[in-house]
Amino acid sequence: MGSMNYAKYSSKRKGVVFSLVFQNPFDDIMFFLDTMIKNGVKPECECFDLGHVESVIPLMDMGILKHFQISLVMGVVGGMAATSRNLTCVSSMVPVGIAWQVIGISQDQWLLIATALALGGHIRVGLEDNFYLAPGVMAQGNGPLVEKAVRMARDMGREPATVEEARVILGINKQ
Amino acid sequence: MTEILSPITGSVWKIITQTGAQVNEGDTVVILESMKMEIKVKAPHNGKVTEIKVKESDSILEDDIIAIIE
């Protein structure tokens, strides 16, 4: 939902090992939204910074963005740092009635999942975002990451949605 | 002999070259997937690929050896 520096810093190498400008001007966003709506695709708006969340407001006002979910992506250098305080702040900016989830990059994901569970948000885990179950303990696949996330949710009194419940939450019609 | 090290923790998405191939400086050797991005790992100089130490879909850590060129 916005342009940003997108980088990976290595404290071991004392250098940026990967860096690009992730360009997402409004014209491109509106083109993608138009194409998605025409093809019945539910938009997932990924927000890497506070301003990205605010960018949904004019799109909603124009009627281009109606039914969607927001993903708050945290822990990428150039975007929001993966802290509970940041997640508390940015999740409070999500428009009322819009479902949101947190996507934590790196093993800080677990801290963010605990925070999102407490705040009433949804969560995502997977090797795309994080390889570790705990410091130094690499997951052997997505399964163990999902098992840990489910355990955390239940420990906090929340139950994972069924497929049907998830369809209702996300406003997705059965094909 | 030069070891090409992974700059990042991630997974091996695609191996672009093969053992025995001649590569030029800047040629892509493998493409990694990490942080929701595809990251190209390039040959640091001209040479011959003598060994590729990873397979597609492997999980790798920062500084793991990806390939060796001579």
gemmi code that builds the backbone of each chain (N, CA, C; Angstrom):
import gemmi

chains = {
    "A": [
        ("MET", (0.814, -1.214, 0.000), (0.000, 0.000, 0.000), (0.846, 1.260, 0.000)),
        ("GLY", (2.157, 1.125, -0.261), (2.999, 2.311, -0.314), (4.401, 1.959, -0.744)),
        ("SER", (5.141, 2.966, -1.157), (6.526, 2.741, -1.576), (7.445, 2.835, -0.368)),
        ("MET", (8.548, 2.128, -0.446), (9.449, 2.102, 0.710), (10.828, 1.581, 0.298)),
        ("ASN", (11.826, 1.874, 1.122), (13.083, 1.139, 1.042), (12.797, -0.245, 1.606)),
        ("TYR", (13.369, -1.266, 0.997), (13.109, -2.646, 1.437), (14.479, -3.295, 1.516)),
        ("ALA", (14.936, -3.594, 2.726), (16.332, -4.000, 2.868), (16.516, -5.055, 3.942)),
        ("LYS", (17.665, -5.707, 3.869), (18.079, -6.637, 4.911), (19.458, -6.200, 5.394)),
        ("TYR", (19.546, -5.941, 6.685), (20.826, -5.553, 7.272), (21.418, -6.741, 8.004)),
        ("SER", (22.700, -6.980, 7.796), (23.395, -8.046, 8.501), (24.320, -7.432, 9.543)),
        ("SER", (24.002, -7.671, 10.807), (24.886, -7.140, 11.860), (26.217, -7.876, 11.840)),
        ("LYS", (26.190, -9.129, 11.363), (27.439, -9.896, 11.279), (28.379, -9.285, 10.243)),
        ("ARG", (27.813, -8.911, 9.101), (28.637, -8.348, 8.022), (28.778, -6.837, 8.117)),
        ("LYS", (28.023, -6.238, 9.025), (28.005, -4.773, 9.147), (27.696, -4.132, 7.793)),
        ("GLY", (26.688, -4.632, 7.158), (26.310, -4.070, 5.869), (24.916, -4.483, 5.448)),
        ("VAL", (24.391, -3.742, 4.494), (23.093, -4.065, 3.911), (23.336, -5.109, 2.820)),
        ("VAL", (22.759, -6.291, 2.963), (23.035, -7.388, 2.032), (21.985, -7.484, 0.934)),
        ("PHE", (20.930, -6.714, 1.073), (19.861, -6.747, 0.083), (19.097, -5.441, 0.215)),
        ("SER", (18.895, -4.776, -0.897), (18.223, -3.484, -0.818), (17.552, -3.138, -2.135)),
        ("LEU", (16.341, -2.662, -2.056), (15.679, -2.152, -3.255), (14.640, -1.119, -2.831)),
        ("VAL", (14.184, -0.363, -3.824), (13.050, 0.538, -3.579), (11.804, -0.196, -4.071)),
        ("PHE", (10.904, -0.440, -3.149), (9.665, -1.175, -3.437), (8.631, -0.127, -3.840)),
        ("GLN", (8.388, -0.015, -5.152), (7.544, 1.073, -5.659), (6.083, 0.659, -5.761)),
        ("ASN", (5.233, 1.404, -5.123), (3.790, 1.149, -5.191), (3.014, 2.460, -5.272)),
        ("PRO", (3.137, 3.167, -6.402), (2.369, 4.416, -6.535), (0.874, 4.137, -6.635)),
        ("PHE", (0.082, 5.149, -6.331), (-1.378, 4.963, -6.317), (-1.919, 4.478, -7.661)),
        ("ASP", (-1.333, 4.951, -8.767), (-1.831, 4.497, -10.079), (-1.720, 2.983, -10.203)),
        ("ASP", (-0.590, 2.442, -9.739), (-0.411, 0.983, -9.811), (-1.396, 0.280, -8.886)),
        ("ILE", (-1.537, 0.807, -7.674), (-2.456, 0.176, -6.711), (-3.878, 0.150, -7.281)),
        ("MET", (-4.287, 1.271, -7.881), (-5.657, 1.342, -8.413), (-5.829, 0.412, -9.611)),
        ("PHE", (-4.768, 0.250, -10.407), (-4.829, -0.695, -11.534), (-5.034, -2.117, -11.013)),
        ("PHE", (-4.238, -2.471, -9.989), (-4.354, -3.829, -9.437), (-5.741, -4.042, -8.811)),
        ("LEU", (-6.217, -3.042, -8.078), (-7.529, -3.182, -7.446), (-8.623, -3.369, -8.482)),
        ("ASP", (-8.553, -2.576, -9.531), (-9.561, -2.672, -10.587), (-9.554, -4.070, -11.191)),
        ("THR", (-8.360, -4.590, -11.451), (-8.243, -5.925, -12.054), (-8.741, -7.000, -11.092)),
        ("MET", (-8.400, -6.842, -9.812), (-8.832, -7.828, -8.820), (-10.353, -7.840, -8.688)),
        ("ILE", (-10.933, -6.654, -8.615), (-12.391, -6.577, -8.448), (-13.106, -7.197, -9.647)),
        ("LYS", (-12.589, -6.908, -10.843), (-13.210, -7.475, -12.057), (-13.134, -8.993, -12.078)),
        ("ASN", (-12.123, -9.552, -11.416), (-11.928, -11.006, -11.432), (-12.350, -11.692, -10.135)),
        ("GLY", (-13.037, -10.948, -9.281), (-13.562, -11.548, -8.063), (-12.504, -11.919, -7.040)),
        ("VAL", (-11.400, -11.201, -7.060), (-10.311, -11.485, -6.110), (-10.416, -10.524, -4.923)),
        ("LYS", (-10.335, -11.071, -3.718), (-10.418, -10.236, -2.513), (-9.065, -9.585, -2.244)),
        ("PRO", (-8.973, -8.252, -2.215), (-7.678, -7.611, -1.984), (-7.159, -7.835, -0.559)),
        ("GLU", (-5.878, -8.153, -0.467), (-5.166, -8.167, 0.812), (-4.199, -6.995, 0.744)),
        ("CYS", (-4.427, -5.982, 1.557), (-3.608, -4.769, 1.489), (-2.453, -4.881, 2.481)),
        ("GLU", (-1.243, -5.053, 1.966), (-0.077, -5.191, 2.846), (0.466, -3.812, 3.192)),
        ("CYS", (0.593, -3.571, 4.488), (1.045, -2.272, 4.978), (2.330, -2.462, 5.776)),
        ("PHE", (3.393, -1.817, 5.325), (4.698, -1.956, 5.971), (5.000, -0.773, 6.870)),
        ("ASP", (4.126, 0.221, 6.850), (4.372, 1.415, 7.670), (3.041, 2.100, 7.967)),
        ("LEU", (3.093, 3.040, 8.906), (1.858, 3.695, 9.338), (1.125, 4.358, 8.177)),
        ("GLY", (1.870, 5.051, 7.336), (1.258, 5.780, 6.223), (0.577, 4.870, 5.224)),
        ("HIS", (1.053, 3.637, 5.155), (0.428, 2.693, 4.222), (-1.011, 2.391, 4.653)),
        ("VAL", (-1.224, 2.317, 5.957), (-2.587, 2.062, 6.448), (-3.480, 3.256, 6.106)),
        ("GLU", (-2.944, 4.460, 6.284), (-3.727, 5.659, 5.976), (-4.087, 5.724, 4.490)),
        ("SER", (-3.282, 5.057, 3.654), (-3.529, 5.117, 2.203), (-4.794, 4.396, 1.784)),
        ("VAL", (-5.344, 3.549, 2.643), (-6.602, 2.886, 2.250), (-7.774, 3.871, 2.315)),
        ("ILE", (-7.631, 4.944, 3.110), (-8.759, 5.866, 3.326), (-9.243, 6.511, 2.025)),
        ("PRO", (-8.344, 7.161, 1.230), (-8.857, 7.741, -0.036), (-9.399, 6.695, -0.990)),
        ("LEU", (-8.822, 5.497, -0.967), (-9.312, 4.447, -1.870), (-10.705, 3.988, -1.455)),
        ("MET", (-10.933, 3.938, -0.140), (-12.277, 3.612, 0.351), (-13.243, 4.745, 0.010)),
        ("ASP", (-12.771, 5.980, 0.163), (-13.622, 7.147, -0.092), (-14.060, 7.208, -1.550)),
        ("MET", (-13.154, 6.771, -2.455), (-13.483, 6.761, -3.884), (-14.351, 5.568, -4.261)),
        ("GLY", (-14.510, 4.642, -3.313), (-15.316, 3.452, -3.601), (-14.551, 2.379, -4.349)),
        ("ILE", (-13.221, 2.568, -4.492), (-12.414, 1.567, -5.213), (-12.134, 0.367, -4.314)),
        ("LEU", (-11.958, 0.657, -3.035), (-11.628, -0.392, -2.063), (-12.829, -0.567, -1.136)),
        ("LYS", (-13.498, -1.716, -1.263), (-14.701, -1.940, -0.461), (-14.514, -3.106, 0.501)),
        ("HIS", (-14.336, -4.277, -0.046), (-14.214, -5.473, 0.784), (-12.769, -5.959, 0.707)),
        ("PHE", (-12.070, -5.887, 1.811), (-10.646, -6.218, 1.788), (-10.183, -6.571, 3.195)),
        ("GLN", (-8.957, -7.067, 3.285), (-8.336, -7.261, 4.588), (-6.990, -6.547, 4.583)),
        ("ILE", (-6.507, -6.246, 5.761), (-5.222, -5.564, 5.890), (-4.220, -6.496, 6.559)),
        ("SER", (-3.021, -6.560, 5.975), (-1.912, -7.273, 6.597), (-0.884, -6.242, 7.056)),
        ("LEU", (-0.575, -6.286, 8.326), (0.429, -5.381, 8.888), (1.754, -6.133, 8.894)),
        ("VAL", (2.651, -5.744, 7.991), (3.923, -6.458, 7.820), (5.005, -5.711, 8.595)),
        ("MET", (5.646, -6.417, 9.500), (6.587, -5.747, 10.413), (7.895, -6.523, 10.493)),
        ("GLY", (8.985, -5.761, 10.611), (10.290, -6.398, 10.782), (11.183, -6.314, 9.555)),
        ("VAL", (10.729, -5.603, 8.522), (11.588, -5.383, 7.349), (12.299, -4.046, 7.537)),
        ("VAL", (13.603, -4.031, 7.325), (14.342, -2.767, 7.429), (13.813, -1.798, 6.366)),
        ("GLY", (13.424, -0.623, 6.788), (12.783, 0.337, 5.890), (11.316, 0.509, 6.220)),
        ("GLY", (10.778, -0.444, 6.966), (9.377, -0.360, 7.388), (9.282, -0.364, 8.906)),
        ("MET", (8.103, -0.719, 9.386), (7.893, -0.722, 10.842), (8.735, -1.807, 11.513)),
        ("ALA", (9.346, -1.453, 12.622), (10.075, -2.453, 13.396), (9.071, -3.381, 14.074)),
        ("ALA", (9.529, -4.603, 14.357), (8.653, -5.627, 14.942), (8.588, -5.459, 16.452)),
        ("THR", (7.776, -4.502, 16.897), (7.603, -4.300, 18.336), (6.122, -4.296, 18.685)),
        ("SER", (5.842, -4.684, 19.907), (4.443, -4.695, 20.363), (3.866, -3.281, 20.354)),
        ("ARG", (4.683, -2.314, 20.715), (4.197, -0.933, 20.759), (3.788, -0.457, 19.359)),
        ("ASN", (4.615, -0.791, 18.357), (4.259, -0.415, 16.977), (2.980, -1.099, 16.519)),
        ("LEU", (2.836, -2.381, 16.860), (1.636, -3.108, 16.424), (0.387, -2.540, 17.099)),
        ("THR", (0.515, -2.191, 18.358), (-0.627, -1.589, 19.065), (-1.054, -0.301, 18.376)),
        ("CYS", (-0.052, 0.495, 17.989), (-0.339, 1.781, 17.334), (-0.960, 1.563, 15.953)),
        ("VAL", (-0.282, 0.766, 15.125), (-0.731, 0.666, 13.728), (-2.058, -0.072, 13.625)),
        ("SER", (-2.295, -1.043, 14.486), (-3.583, -1.762, 14.405), (-4.735, -0.850, 14.794)),
        ("SER", (-4.442, 0.154, 15.625), (-5.503, 1.095, 16.024), (-5.918, 1.991, 14.861)),
        ("MET", (-5.099, 2.036, 13.808), (-5.405, 2.882, 12.654), (-6.200, 2.148, 11.575)),
        ("VAL", (-6.366, 0.853, 11.734), (-7.143, 0.083, 10.752), (-8.603, 0.520, 10.850)),
        ("PRO", (-9.232, 0.843, 9.713), (-10.637, 1.278, 9.754), (-11.531, 0.253, 10.458)),
        ("VAL", (-12.491, 0.759, 11.194), (-13.409, -0.103, 11.950), (-14.114, -1.077, 11.003)),
        ("GLY", (-14.179, -2.320, 11.423), (-14.892, -3.333, 10.628), (-14.026, -4.056, 9.619)),
        ("ILE", (-12.775, -3.639, 9.465), (-11.874, -4.280, 8.501), (-11.008, -5.296, 9.246)),
        ("ALA", (-10.977, -6.533, 8.745), (-10.159, -7.576, 9.372), (-8.676, -7.290, 9.131)),
        ("TRP", (-7.858, -7.521, 10.165), (-6.413, -7.339, 9.981), (-5.652, -8.519, 10.588)),
        ("GLN", (-4.498, -8.753, 10.018), (-3.597, -9.773, 10.548), (-2.195, -9.183, 10.630)),
        ("VAL", (-1.368, -9.800, 11.440), (0.025, -9.372, 11.505), (0.893, -10.391, 10.774)),
        ("ILE", (1.874, -9.870, 10.035), (2.880, -10.709, 9.370), (4.229, -10.261, 9.923)),
        ("GLY", (4.822, -11.088, 10.744), (6.114, -10.736, 11.344), (7.248, -11.387, 10.574)),
        ("ILE", (8.227, -10.605, 10.189), (9.386, -11.122, 9.464), (10.488, -11.389, 10.477)),
        ("SER", (11.013, -12.596, 10.438), (12.051, -13.079, 11.361), (11.390, -13.640, 12.621)),
        ("GLN", (12.200, -14.118, 13.537), (11.618, -14.801, 14.700), (10.941, -13.848, 15.689)),
        ("ASP", (11.037, -12.552, 15.436), (10.216, -11.608, 16.211), (8.733, -11.842, 15.942)),
        ("GLN", (8.474, -12.678, 14.939), (7.095, -13.044, 14.613), (6.318, -13.492, 15.849)),
        ("TRP", (6.951, -14.239, 16.733), (6.237, -14.798, 17.891), (5.787, -13.714, 18.857)),
        ("LEU", (6.615, -12.716, 19.031), (6.239, -11.580, 19.879), (5.013, -10.870, 19.288)),
        ("LEU", (5.037, -10.700, 17.973), (3.929, -10.003, 17.312), (2.655, -10.830, 17.335)),
        ("ILE", (2.802, -12.141, 17.226), (1.615, -13.004, 17.269), (0.956, -12.913, 18.640)),
        ("ALA", (1.757, -12.943, 19.676), (1.191, -12.808, 21.028), (0.460, -11.474, 21.159)),
        ("THR", (1.053, -10.435, 20.603), (0.436, -9.104, 20.694), (-0.856, -9.049, 19.892)),
        ("ALA", (-0.823, -9.587, 18.665), (-2.021, -9.565, 17.821), (-3.151, -10.372, 18.456)),
        ("LEU", (-2.796, -11.503, 19.070), (-3.830, -12.307, 19.737), (-4.477, -11.508, 20.863)),
        ("ALA", (-3.662, -10.762, 21.583), (-4.195, -9.956, 22.687), (-5.050, -8.801, 22.174)),
        ("LEU", (-4.700, -8.278, 21.001), (-5.409, -7.109, 20.469), (-6.654, -7.496, 19.664)),
        ("GLY", (-6.834, -8.788, 19.423), (-8.012, -9.210, 18.657), (-7.767, -9.339, 17.172)),
        ("GLY", (-6.512, -9.297, 16.751), (-6.202, -9.429, 15.327), (-6.036, -10.879, 14.917)),
        ("HIS", (-5.834, -11.071, 13.631), (-5.555, -12.402, 13.104), (-4.045, -12.561, 12.938)),
        ("ILE", (-3.610, -13.802, 12.728), (-2.171, -14.064, 12.701), (-1.800, -14.905, 11.487)),
        ("ARG", (-0.529, -14.784, 11.087), (-0.017, -15.611, 9.991), (1.365, -16.119, 10.372)),
        ("VAL", (1.610, -17.385, 10.115), (2.958, -17.937, 10.280), (3.328, -18.706, 9.020)),
        ("GLY", (4.600, -19.004, 8.868), (5.050, -19.777, 7.717), (6.485, -19.473, 7.391)),
        ("LEU", (7.096, -20.404, 6.663), (8.520, -20.261, 6.339), (8.787, -19.053, 5.455)),
        ("GLU", (7.768, -18.553, 4.790), (7.971, -17.352, 3.975), (8.415, -16.166, 4.839)),
        ("ASP", (8.002, -16.196, 6.101), (8.274, -15.049, 6.975), (9.329, -15.334, 8.035)),
        ("ASN", (9.379, -16.567, 8.503), (10.219, -16.881, 9.661), (10.591, -18.366, 9.652)),
        ("PHE", (11.854, -18.650, 9.895), (12.318, -20.041, 9.860), (12.417, -20.673, 11.245)),
        ("TYR", (12.229, -19.885, 12.292), (12.583, -20.368, 13.630), (11.374, -20.561, 14.550)),
        ("LEU", (11.386, -21.696, 15.252), (10.402, -21.940, 16.305), (10.817, -21.238, 17.579)),
        ("ALA", (12.113, -21.139, 17.786), (12.707, -20.479, 18.953), (14.131, -20.127, 18.545)),
        ("PRO", (14.808, -19.303, 19.319), (16.186, -18.950, 18.942), (17.039, -20.202, 18.718)),
        ("GLY", (17.599, -20.332, 17.526), (18.467, -21.459, 17.199), (17.745, -22.747, 16.831)),
        ("VAL", (16.410, -22.739, 16.888), (15.639, -23.953, 16.567), (14.886, -23.729, 15.253)),
        ("MET", (15.429, -24.281, 14.175), (14.812, -24.084, 12.866), (13.618, -25.017, 12.689)),
        ("ALA", (12.535, -24.501, 12.144), (11.356, -25.335, 11.872), (11.634, -26.227, 10.671)),
        ("GLN", (11.134, -27.432, 10.732), (11.340, -28.380, 9.626), (10.278, -28.224, 8.537)),
        ("GLY", (9.368, -27.332, 8.751), (8.314, -27.114, 7.760), (7.290, -26.145, 8.334)),
        ("ASN", (6.235, -25.893, 7.570), (5.198, -24.978, 8.046), (4.378, -25.580, 9.188)),
        ("GLY", (4.239, -26.923, 9.177), (3.410, -27.577, 10.185), (3.769, -27.200, 11.615)),
        ("PRO", (5.032, -27.346, 12.019), (5.388, -26.995, 13.388), (5.146, -25.512, 13.727)),
        ("LEU", (5.277, -24.643, 12.731), (5.002, -23.229, 12.976), (3.513, -23.015, 13.244)),
        ("VAL", (2.674, -23.694, 12.448), (1.219, -23.574, 12.638), (0.813, -24.169, 13.987)),
        ("GLU", (1.425, -25.308, 14.345), (1.088, -25.937, 15.630), (1.394, -24.990, 16.786)),
        ("LYS", (2.541, -24.331, 16.717), (2.899, -23.399, 17.791), (1.919, -22.220, 17.839)),
        ("ALA", (1.552, -21.715, 16.659), (0.626, -20.572, 16.617), (-0.737, -20.953, 17.194)),
        ("VAL", (-1.200, -22.146, 16.860), (-2.503, -22.606, 17.383), (-2.423, -22.757, 18.901)),
        ("ARG", (-1.311, -23.307, 19.372), (-1.126, -23.473, 20.825), (-1.160, -22.117, 21.524)),
        ("MET", (-0.479, -21.143, 20.932), (-0.464, -19.802, 21.528), (-1.870, -19.195, 21.554)),
        ("ALA", (-2.600, -19.384, 20.444), (-3.960, -18.832, 20.378), (-4.824, -19.442, 21.469)),
        ("ARG", (-4.775, -20.765, 21.596), (-5.630, -21.439, 22.593), (-5.202, -21.081, 24.005)),
        ("ASP", (-3.903, -20.927, 24.225), (-3.436, -20.514, 25.553), (-3.999, -19.142, 25.932)),
        ("MET", (-4.294, -18.331, 24.903), (-4.824, -17.000, 25.175), (-6.340, -16.958, 25.040)),
        ("GLY", (-6.946, -18.143, 24.977), (-8.406, -18.195, 24.972), (-9.048, -17.932, 23.635)),
        ("ARG", (-8.268, -18.072, 22.555), (-8.851, -17.867, 21.225), (-8.784, -19.169, 20.439)),
        ("GLU", (-9.799, -19.397, 19.661), (-9.903, -20.648, 18.907), (-9.727, -20.345, 17.413)),
        ("PRO", (-8.893, -21.117, 16.719), (-8.756, -20.893, 15.269), (-10.093, -21.026, 14.557)),
        ("ALA", (-10.302, -20.183, 13.569), (-11.555, -20.231, 12.805), (-11.589, -21.477, 11.938)),
        ("THR", (-12.776, -21.997, 11.739), (-12.950, -23.059, 10.739), (-12.884, -22.415, 9.352)),
        ("VAL", (-12.841, -23.238, 8.353), (-12.807, -22.701, 6.987), (-14.043, -21.843, 6.733)),
        ("GLU", (-15.196, -22.351, 7.158), (-16.439, -21.599, 6.939), (-16.426, -20.274, 7.710)),
        ("GLU", (-15.955, -20.335, 8.952), (-15.872, -19.094, 9.748), (-14.897, -18.106, 9.109)),
        ("ALA", (-13.800, -18.623, 8.574), (-12.814, -17.743, 7.934), (-13.408, -17.071, 6.697)),
        ("ARG", (-14.235, -17.824, 5.951), (-14.898, -17.235, 4.781), (-15.765, -16.052, 5.196)),
        ("VAL", (-16.475, -16.219, 6.299), (-17.359, -15.143, 6.779), (-16.521, -13.940, 7.222)),
        ("ILE", (-15.445, -14.199, 7.988), (-14.598, -13.111, 8.479), (-14.024, -12.301, 7.311)),
        ("LEU", (-13.568, -13.023, 6.289), (-12.899, -12.361, 5.165), (-13.871, -11.970, 4.059)),
        ("GLY", (-15.122, -12.366, 4.204), (-16.114, -12.012, 3.182), (-15.857, -12.699, 1.860)),
        ("ILE", (-15.461, -13.939, 1.912), (-15.160, -14.698, 0.691), (-16.302, -15.673, 0.424)),
        ("ASN", (-16.864, -15.597, -0.762), (-17.932, -16.521, -1.127), (-17.364, -17.875, -1.493)),
        ("LYS", (-18.133, -18.910, -1.186), (-17.731, -20.256, -1.573), (-17.843, -20.374, -3.092)),
        ("GLN", (-16.783, -20.918, -3.733), (-16.788, -21.047, -5.201), (-17.659, -22.219, -5.631)),
    ],
    "B": [
        ("MET", (40.109, -20.752, -5.743), (38.805, -21.278, -5.372), (38.050, -20.240, -4.534)),
        ("THR", (36.819, -19.966, -4.893), (36.020, -18.991, -4.141), (34.711, -19.632, -3.696)),
        ("GLU", (34.445, -19.533, -2.430), (33.164, -20.013, -1.916), (32.139, -18.892, -2.041)),
        ("ILE", (31.021, -19.201, -2.642), (29.928, -18.220, -2.699), (29.025, -18.495, -1.509)),
        ("LEU", (28.924, -17.526, -0.622), (28.171, -17.696, 0.623), (26.789, -17.060, 0.514)),
        ("SER", (25.851, -17.628, 1.228), (24.517, -17.027, 1.257), (24.567, -15.720, 2.049)),
        ("PRO", (24.043, -14.641, 1.475), (24.046, -13.368, 2.196), (22.938, -13.276, 3.237)),
        ("ILE", (22.085, -14.287, 3.285), (20.845, -14.140, 4.054), (20.305, -15.525, 4.422)),
        ("THR", (19.563, -15.617, 5.502), (18.837, -16.846, 5.813), (17.585, -16.910, 4.929)),
        ("GLY", (17.372, -18.033, 4.303), (16.228, -18.143, 3.402), (16.119, -19.533, 2.830)),
        ("SER", (15.471, -19.638, 1.697), (15.371, -20.933, 1.026), (15.828, -20.767, -0.420)),
        ("VAL", (16.299, -21.868, -0.989), (16.791, -21.848, -2.368), (15.592, -22.010, -3.286)),
        ("TRP", (15.315, -20.963, -4.037), (14.170, -21.032, -4.935), (14.566, -21.668, -6.271)),
        ("LYS", (15.673, -21.193, -6.857), (16.023, -21.684, -8.183), (17.539, -21.677, -8.356)),
        ("ILE", (18.065, -22.758, -8.898), (19.487, -22.818, -9.234), (19.619, -22.489, -10.717)),
        ("ILE", (20.370, -21.454, -11.004), (20.427, -20.937, -12.366), (21.551, -21.586, -13.173)),
        ("THR", (22.649, -21.930, -12.506), (23.790, -22.490, -13.218), (23.918, -23.984, -12.903)),
        ("GLN", (24.993, -24.579, -13.357), (25.205, -26.006, -13.057), (26.696, -26.282, -12.908)),
        ("THR", (26.990, -27.403, -12.287), (28.390, -27.773, -12.093), (29.077, -27.899, -13.457)),
        ("GLY", (30.236, -27.286, -13.542), (30.996, -27.329, -14.790), (30.771, -26.127, -15.688)),
        ("ALA", (29.762, -25.344, -15.368), (29.441, -24.192, -16.219), (30.464, -23.070, -16.008)),
        ("GLN", (30.679, -22.306, -17.060), (31.529, -21.128, -16.984), (30.636, -19.929, -16.642)),
        ("VAL", (31.043, -19.160, -15.655), (30.235, -17.987, -15.298), (31.099, -16.737, -15.364)),
        ("ASN", (30.456, -15.643, -15.624), (31.138, -14.343, -15.620), (30.764, -13.577, -14.361)),
        ("GLU", (31.618, -12.659, -13.983), (31.324, -11.815, -12.825), (29.941, -11.188, -12.986)),
        ("GLY", (29.129, -11.303, -11.951), (27.796, -10.705, -11.989), (26.708, -11.638, -12.486)),
        ("ASP", (27.102, -12.780, -13.015), (26.068, -13.740, -13.433), (25.335, -14.296, -12.203)),
        ("THR", (24.049, -14.516, -12.335), (23.282, -15.081, -11.221), (23.569, -16.580, -11.116)),
        ("VAL", (23.913, -17.002, -9.907), (24.205, -18.414, -9.654), (22.953, -19.110, -9.115)),
        ("VAL", (22.354, -18.528, -8.103), (21.094, -19.051, -7.571), (20.184, -17.879, -7.208)),
        ("ILE", (18.918, -18.192, -7.073), (17.966, -17.192, -6.567), (17.410, -17.730, -5.255)),
        ("LEU", (17.549, -16.936, -4.218), (17.040, -17.309, -2.904), (15.682, -16.647, -2.695)),
        ("GLU", (14.936, -17.192, -1.759), (13.667, -16.578, -1.368), (13.757, -16.282, 0.119)),
        ("SER", (13.553, -15.037, 0.456), (13.592, -14.635, 1.857), (12.890, -13.296, 1.988)),
        ("MET", (12.277, -13.064, 3.143), (11.619, -11.785, 3.402), (10.619, -11.440, 2.292)),
        ("LYS", (9.941, -12.452, 1.765), (8.927, -12.247, 0.741), (9.517, -11.781, -0.593)),
        ("MET", (10.828, -11.896, -0.764), (11.474, -11.409, -1.975), (12.335, -12.501, -2.600)),
        ("GLU", (12.569, -12.354, -3.903), (13.543, -13.208, -4.584), (14.871, -12.460, -4.608)),
        ("ILE", (15.924, -13.120, -4.149), (17.218, -12.453, -4.010), (18.253, -13.197, -4.856)),
        ("LYS", (18.833, -12.486, -5.809), (19.817, -13.106, -6.696), (21.187, -13.145, -6.020)),
        ("VAL", (21.834, -14.306, -6.070), (23.208, -14.419, -5.593), (24.091, -14.548, -6.826)),
        ("LYS", (25.051, -13.632, -6.954), (25.812, -13.522, -8.203), (27.254, -13.984, -8.045)),
        ("ALA", (27.858, -14.372, -9.145), (29.268, -14.783, -9.143), (30.137, -13.554, -8.880)),
        ("PRO", (31.099, -13.676, -7.945), (31.948, -12.524, -7.630), (33.023, -12.269, -8.678)),
        ("HIS", (33.304, -13.266, -9.520), (34.303, -13.092, -10.585), (34.086, -14.170, -11.647)),
        ("ASN", (34.801, -14.043, -12.767), (34.704, -15.064, -13.816), (35.260, -16.381, -13.283)),
        ("GLY", (34.742, -17.494, -13.765), (35.302, -18.768, -13.338), (34.428, -19.939, -13.733)),
        ("LYS", (34.835, -21.093, -13.263), (34.102, -22.323, -13.559), (33.446, -22.817, -12.267)),
        ("VAL", (32.191, -23.182, -12.364), (31.469, -23.709, -11.190), (31.931, -25.151, -10.963)),
        ("THR", (32.628, -25.382, -9.863), (33.134, -26.743, -9.599), (32.198, -27.534, -8.689)),
        ("GLU", (31.357, -26.830, -7.938), (30.440, -27.551, -7.050), (29.270, -26.648, -6.668)),
        ("ILE", (28.081, -27.224, -6.640), (26.904, -26.529, -6.108), (26.464, -27.307, -4.880)),
        ("LYS", (26.425, -26.641, -3.753), (26.219, -27.345, -2.491), (24.787, -27.310, -1.980)),
        ("VAL", (23.881, -26.740, -2.755), (22.485, -26.661, -2.312), (21.575, -27.256, -3.373)),
        ("LYS", (20.372, -27.565, -2.930), (19.330, -28.032, -3.851), (18.153, -27.056, -3.780)),
        ("GLU", (17.362, -27.044, -4.816), (16.169, -26.189, -4.778), (15.267, -26.627, -3.626)),
        ("SER", (14.708, -25.673, -2.930), (13.846, -25.844, -1.740), (14.630, -26.019, -0.450)),
        ("ASP", (15.964, -26.128, -0.510), (16.746, -26.207, 0.730), (16.572, -24.937, 1.563)),
        ("SER", (16.542, -25.111, 2.868), (16.629, -23.958, 3.769), (18.102, -23.707, 4.062)),
        ("ILE", (18.519, -22.456, 4.002), (19.924, -22.156, 4.261), (20.047, -20.970, 5.206)),
        ("LEU", (21.172, -20.943, 5.877), (21.470, -19.874, 6.816), (22.436, -18.876, 6.190)),
        ("GLU", (22.478, -17.697, 6.775), (23.471, -16.714, 6.342), (24.852, -17.340, 6.449)),
        ("ASP", (25.657, -17.167, 5.409), (27.041, -17.650, 5.322), (27.162, -19.140, 5.012)),
        ("ASP", (26.065, -19.838, 4.793), (26.179, -21.207, 4.271), (26.806, -21.143, 2.871)),
        ("ILE", (27.578, -22.172, 2.526), (28.209, -22.199, 1.201), (27.174, -22.637, 0.159)),
        ("ILE", (27.004, -21.818, -0.851), (26.051, -22.120, -1.922), (26.753, -22.859, -3.064)),
        ("ALA", (27.909, -22.353, -3.460), (28.622, -22.951, -4.597), (30.096, -22.583, -4.510)),
        ("ILE", (30.890, -23.295, -5.289), (32.326, -23.008, -5.352), (32.685, -22.770, -6.814)),
        ("ILE", (33.430, -21.670, -7.035), (33.904, -21.417, -8.402), (35.417, -21.277, -8.397)),
        ("GLU", (35.996, -21.672, -9.488), (37.465, -21.572, -9.628), (37.804, -20.795, -10.889)),
    ],
}
model = gemmi.Model(1)
for chain_id, residues in chains.items():
    chain = gemmi.Chain(chain_id)
    for i, (resn, *xyz) in enumerate(residues, 1):
        res = gemmi.Residue()
        res.name, res.seqid = resn, gemmi.SeqId(i, " ")
        for name, pos in zip(("N", "CA", "C"), xyz):
            atom = gemmi.Atom()
            atom.name, atom.element = name, gemmi.Element(name[0])
            atom.pos, atom.b_iso = gemmi.Position(*pos), 0.0
            res.add_atom(atom)
        chain.add_residue(res)
    model.add_chain(chain)
structure = gemmi.Structure()
structure.add_model(model)
structure.setup_entities()
